[in-house]
Amino acid sequence: MQFPELETSRLILNKLSKSDGQALLDIFTDENVVRYYDIDVFNSEKQSLELIDFF
C-alpha cells in the first residue's frame, strides 16, 4: 500500500522520511503528547527513526 499524499490550500500531508527524525523526536519527547498514546516518552532519535520505518 502506498502512502497517499494530500494537499489543500492549508495543509500538505506526505509520507514521513528519515529527515523527519529530529522533528518526530521533538514531538514524542513531550509527556503531554505521549499521554494519549500507548508508548513511553522517546529518549533517542533512534526511536523516532524506528517509528518512521514502521510506517
A tleap script that builds the chain and sets N, CA, C and O, in Angstrom:
source leaprc.protein.ff14SB
mol = sequence {
  NMET GLN PHE PRO GLU LEU GLU THR SER ARG
  LEU ILE LEU ASN LYS LEU SER LYS SER ASP
  GLY GLN ALA LEU LEU ASP ILE PHE THR ASP
  GLU ASN VAL VAL ARG TYR TYR ASP ILE ASP
  VAL PHE ASN SER GLU LYS GLN SER LEU GLU
  LEU ILE ASP PHE CPHE
}
set mol.1.N position { 0.839 -1.180 0.000 }
set mol.1.CA position { 0.000 0.000 0.000 }
set mol.1.C position { 0.883 1.242 0.000 }
set mol.1.O position { 1.818 1.341 0.794 }
set mol.2.N position { 0.596 2.163 -0.864 }
set mol.2.CA position { 1.370 3.389 -0.966 }
set mol.2.C position { 0.712 4.480 -0.117 }
set mol.2.O position { -0.511 4.623 -0.117 }
set mol.3.N position { 1.533 5.247 0.604 }
set mol.3.CA position { 1.017 6.322 1.441 }
set mol.3.C position { 0.474 7.431 0.549 }
set mol.3.O position { 1.154 7.870 -0.378 }
set mol.4.N position { -0.752 7.888 0.824 }
set mol.4.CA position { -1.319 8.950 -0.022 }
set mol.4.C position { -0.700 10.302 0.318 }
set mol.4.O position { -0.445 10.591 1.487 }
set mol.5.N position { -0.465 11.107 -0.668 }
set mol.5.CA position { -0.025 12.476 -0.442 }
set mol.5.C position { -1.219 13.377 -0.709 }
set mol.5.O position { -1.802 13.357 -1.793 }
set mol.6.N position { -1.569 14.163 0.293 }
set mol.6.CA position { -2.731 15.035 0.203 }
set mol.6.C position { -2.278 16.489 0.287 }
set mol.6.O position { -1.371 16.824 1.049 }
set mol.7.N position { -2.914 17.341 -0.499 }
set mol.7.CA position { -2.572 18.753 -0.450 }
set mol.7.C position { -3.825 19.589 -0.609 }
set mol.7.O position { -4.627 19.381 -1.520 }
set mol.8.N position { -3.976 20.543 0.303 }
set mol.8.CA position { -5.044 21.533 0.213 }
set mol.8.C position { -4.376 22.906 0.291 }
set mol.8.O position { -3.150 23.003 0.343 }
set mol.9.N position { -5.168 23.940 0.297 }
set mol.9.CA position { -4.585 25.283 0.384 }
set mol.9.C position { -3.955 25.541 1.752 }
set mol.9.O position { -3.140 26.452 1.893 }
set mol.10.N position { -4.329 24.742 2.771 }
set mol.10.CA position { -3.804 24.972 4.119 }
set mol.10.C position { -2.998 23.811 4.681 }
set mol.10.O position { -2.454 23.928 5.779 }
set mol.11.N position { -2.900 22.693 3.967 }
set mol.11.CA position { -2.259 21.510 4.514 }
set mol.11.C position { -1.558 20.713 3.424 }
set mol.11.O position { -2.086 20.538 2.326 }
set mol.12.N position { -0.365 20.234 3.743 }
set mol.12.CA position { 0.321 19.280 2.885 }
set mol.12.C position { 0.655 18.074 3.756 }
set mol.12.O position { 1.383 18.201 4.740 }
set mol.13.N position { 0.134 16.924 3.404 }
set mol.13.CA position { 0.381 15.691 4.146 }
set mol.13.C position { 1.165 14.757 3.246 }
set mol.13.O position { 0.686 14.349 2.188 }
set mol.14.N position { 2.380 14.420 3.675 }
set mol.14.CA position { 3.184 13.499 2.884 }
set mol.14.C position { 3.804 12.454 3.801 }
set mol.14.O position { 3.755 12.576 5.025 }
set mol.15.N position { 4.377 11.445 3.204 }
set mol.15.CA position { 4.967 10.341 3.934 }
set mol.15.C position { 6.179 10.817 4.734 }
set mol.15.O position { 6.963 11.641 4.264 }
set mol.16.N position { 6.321 10.281 5.955 }
set mol.16.CA position { 7.487 10.599 6.774 }
set mol.16.C position { 8.747 10.047 6.114 }
set mol.16.O position { 8.721 9.000 5.467 }
set mol.17.N position { 9.847 10.770 6.291 }
set mol.17.CA position { 11.137 10.305 5.784 }
set mol.17.C position { 12.160 10.385 6.911 }
set mol.17.O position { 11.891 10.955 7.968 }
set mol.18.N position { 13.324 9.814 6.677 }
set mol.18.CA position { 14.392 9.812 7.689 }
set mol.18.C position { 14.741 11.232 8.129 }
set mol.18.O position { 15.132 11.440 9.278 }
set mol.19.N position { 14.608 12.198 7.245 }
set mol.19.CA position { 14.928 13.581 7.605 }
set mol.19.C position { 13.935 14.169 8.611 }
set mol.19.O position { 14.181 15.242 9.162 }
set mol.20.N position { 12.823 13.485 8.855 }
set mol.20.CA position { 11.837 13.921 9.844 }
set mol.20.C position { 12.148 13.392 11.245 }
set mol.20.O position { 11.405 13.666 12.187 }
set mol.21.N position { 13.233 12.643 11.388 }
set mol.21.CA position { 13.563 12.002 12.659 }
set mol.21.C position { 13.672 12.958 13.831 }
set mol.21.O position { 13.101 12.694 14.889 }
set mol.22.N position { 14.383 14.055 13.673 }
set mol.22.CA position { 14.555 15.008 14.778 }
set mol.22.C position { 13.237 15.679 15.131 }
set mol.22.O position { 12.933 15.855 16.311 }
set mol.23.N position { 12.455 16.055 14.137 }
set mol.23.CA position { 11.158 16.690 14.406 }
set mol.23.C position { 10.232 15.731 15.153 }
set mol.23.O position { 9.526 16.139 16.076 }
set mol.24.N position { 10.235 14.471 14.760 }
set mol.24.CA position { 9.417 13.466 15.447 }
set mol.24.C position { 9.902 13.266 16.882 }
set mol.24.O position { 9.096 13.100 17.797 }
set mol.25.N position { 11.207 13.282 17.074 }
set mol.25.CA position { 11.769 13.168 18.420 }
set mol.25.C position { 11.319 14.352 19.275 }
set mol.25.O position { 10.951 14.172 20.436 }
set mol.26.N position { 11.345 15.551 18.716 }
set mol.26.CA position { 10.901 16.735 19.452 }
set mol.26.C position { 9.446 16.597 19.903 }
set mol.26.O position { 9.087 17.037 20.995 }
set mol.27.N position { 8.627 15.997 19.077 }
set mol.27.CA position { 7.210 15.816 19.407 }
set mol.27.C position { 7.028 14.752 20.481 }
set mol.27.O position { 6.321 14.973 21.464 }
set mol.28.N position { 7.670 13.587 20.297 }
set mol.28.CA position { 7.423 12.450 21.181 }
set mol.28.C position { 8.262 12.468 22.464 }
set mol.28.O position { 8.199 11.521 23.247 }
set mol.29.N position { 9.046 13.530 22.691 }
set mol.29.CA position { 9.689 13.696 23.988 }
set mol.29.C position { 8.814 14.521 24.925 }
set mol.29.O position { 9.160 14.721 26.090 }
set mol.30.N position { 7.699 14.991 24.425 }
set mol.30.CA position { 6.753 15.794 25.214 }
set mol.30.C position { 5.758 14.864 25.911 }
set mol.30.O position { 5.000 14.151 25.253 }
set mol.31.N position { 5.766 14.876 27.235 }
set mol.31.CA position { 4.877 13.997 28.001 }
set mol.31.C position { 3.407 14.275 27.713 }
set mol.31.O position { 2.582 13.365 27.791 }
set mol.32.N position { 3.068 15.515 27.383 }
set mol.32.CA position { 1.679 15.834 27.060 }
set mol.32.C position { 1.222 15.202 25.752 }
set mol.32.O position { 0.030 14.964 25.559 }
set mol.33.N position { 2.156 14.933 24.864 }
set mol.33.CA position { 1.827 14.279 23.594 }
set mol.33.C position { 1.633 12.780 23.801 }
set mol.33.O position { 0.623 12.218 23.376 }
set mol.34.N position { 2.592 12.135 24.450 }
set mol.34.CA position { 2.533 10.670 24.574 }
set mol.34.C position { 1.529 10.198 25.610 }
set mol.34.O position { 1.251 9.002 25.701 }
set mol.35.N position { 0.988 11.107 26.380 }
set mol.35.CA position { -0.029 10.746 27.365 }
set mol.35.C position { -1.183 9.971 26.723 }
set mol.35.O position { -1.754 9.084 27.357 }
set mol.36.N position { -1.526 10.289 25.493 }
set mol.36.CA position { -2.668 9.683 24.818 }
set mol.36.C position { -2.284 8.556 23.862 }
set mol.36.O position { -3.131 8.024 23.145 }
set mol.37.N position { -1.021 8.203 23.857 }
set mol.37.CA position { -0.525 7.079 23.075 }
set mol.37.C position { -0.154 5.961 24.038 }
set mol.37.O position { 0.042 6.208 25.228 }
set mol.38.N position { -0.057 4.773 23.553 }
set mol.38.CA position { 0.344 3.651 24.400 }
set mol.38.C position { 1.853 3.429 24.270 }
set mol.38.O position { 2.310 2.321 23.989 }
set mol.39.N position { 2.625 4.522 24.483 }
set mol.39.CA position { 4.085 4.469 24.372 }
set mol.39.C position { 4.703 5.312 25.476 }
set mol.39.O position { 4.036 6.151 26.082 }
set mol.40.N position { 5.983 5.078 25.730 }
set mol.40.CA position { 6.742 5.911 26.664 }
set mol.40.C position { 7.333 7.088 25.911 }
set mol.40.O position { 7.418 7.076 24.683 }
set mol.41.N position { 7.739 8.097 26.654 }
set mol.41.CA position { 8.414 9.255 26.063 }
set mol.41.C position { 9.678 8.781 25.346 }
set mol.41.O position { 10.420 7.953 25.875 }
set mol.42.N position { 9.922 9.302 24.149 }
set mol.42.CA position { 11.127 8.950 23.406 }
set mol.42.C position { 12.335 9.591 24.080 }
set mol.42.O position { 12.240 10.680 24.644 }
set mol.43.N position { 13.476 8.896 24.013 }
set mol.43.CA position { 14.700 9.478 24.563 }
set mol.43.C position { 15.871 9.403 23.588 }
set mol.43.O position { 17.003 9.718 23.953 }
set mol.44.N position { 15.601 8.986 22.344 }
set mol.44.CA position { 16.667 8.981 21.339 }
set mol.44.C position { 16.061 9.090 19.940 }
set mol.44.O position { 14.919 8.701 19.700 }
set mol.45.N position { 16.857 9.624 19.043 }
set mol.45.CA position { 16.394 9.751 17.659 }
set mol.45.C position { 16.199 8.373 17.026 }
set mol.45.O position { 15.416 8.219 16.089 }
set mol.46.N position { 16.908 7.386 17.537 }
set mol.46.CA position { 16.763 6.014 17.032 }
set mol.46.C position { 15.303 5.555 17.139 }
set mol.46.O position { 14.799 4.873 16.247 }
set mol.47.N position { 14.632 5.926 18.223 }
set mol.47.CA position { 13.237 5.545 18.400 }
set mol.47.C position { 12.345 6.204 17.343 }
set mol.47.O position { 11.428 5.570 16.821 }
set mol.48.N position { 12.611 7.453 17.034 }
set mol.48.CA position { 11.790 8.129 16.014 }
set mol.48.C position { 12.064 7.533 14.630 }
set mol.48.O position { 11.147 7.427 13.815 }
set mol.49.N position { 13.299 7.148 14.359 }
set mol.49.CA position { 13.606 6.518 13.073 }
set mol.49.C position { 12.936 5.131 12.957 }
set mol.49.O position { 12.513 4.730 11.873 }
set mol.50.N position { 12.848 4.423 14.064 }
set mol.50.CA position { 12.151 3.133 14.062 }
set mol.50.C position { 10.662 3.326 13.793 }
set mol.50.O position { 10.043 2.519 13.101 }
set mol.51.N position { 10.091 4.396 14.341 }
set mol.51.CA position { 8.680 4.688 14.091 }
set mol.51.C position { 8.463 5.012 12.613 }
set mol.51.O position { 7.477 4.578 12.018 }
set mol.52.N position { 9.374 5.766 12.029 }
set mol.52.CA position { 9.280 6.104 10.602 }
set mol.52.C position { 9.357 4.821 9.769 }
set mol.52.O position { 8.589 4.651 8.822 }
set mol.53.N position { 10.274 3.923 10.116 }
set mol.53.CA position { 10.401 2.651 9.392 }
set mol.53.C position { 9.130 1.817 9.511 }
set mol.53.O position { 8.757 1.114 8.572 }
set mol.54.N position { 8.466 1.892 10.661 }
set mol.54.CA position { 7.229 1.133 10.878 }
set mol.54.C position { 6.162 1.513 9.871 }
set mol.54.O position { 5.426 0.655 9.384 }
set mol.55.N position { 6.077 2.801 9.557 }
set mol.55.CA position { 5.068 3.277 8.606 }
set mol.55.C position { 5.611 3.236 7.202 }
set mol.55.O position { 4.910 3.599 6.257 }
savepdb mol mol.pdb
quit
